[in-house]
């Protein structure tokens, strides 16, 4: 997966905070832990990712 371009939020800062990185492919969205780039990668369809991000924007999730 070295040729995949990973992005990290500009809000993650440079202080080594806990972050995820996202990469978009033609038909998939990949997510990984920025502190463990060789670890597990979660794979979502674009529809699944869109539903998740819409839920985030609508404050649909609680901690």
N, C-alpha and C positions, 0 to 999 in steps of 0.2 A: 504494500500500500504506500510505497514511498512517492509515487507519482501523483498521489491525491493531494489536493491543496486544502489544508485545514485552516479554519478561521477561529479566532477567539474573540470574545466580546471586548470592545474597547473599554467597557466598564470594569473589566477584570483587574485593571491596574497592574503595576509591576512589582507588587509586594509579595508575590508567590502565593496569592490566595487560591482557594479551591475553585477551579474553573473546568468547564468542558469546552471541547473544540468540536466544530461542526464542519462537515464537508458535504457538498452537494454533487451528486452524480446525475446522469440523465434521468434515471427512474428511481433513485434511492437517496436518502439522506443518512449520513453516518455521524455518530456521536461517540466521542471518547473522552477519557479523563486526561486533562492536559499534563498532569503530573506523572502519568503512566502511559505514554504514547505507544508503547509496545504491548499494552494490555488489551483487554476486551474492547470490541467495537460494537456498539448497538446499531442495528440497521432498521430503518423505517421506510415505508413507502412514502411518496410525496403526499398522498392523501392523509396518512397517519400523522405526518409531521405538521401538515397544515391544520389538522384538527387540534393537535397539541398547542401550537403557537396561538391559534385562535382562542383556546381556553385560557392561556396565559394572559392574553390581552383583555379577556373578559373577566379576569379575576375568579376563574372557576375552580381554582385549586386552593386548598388550605393546608397549612403546615401544622 
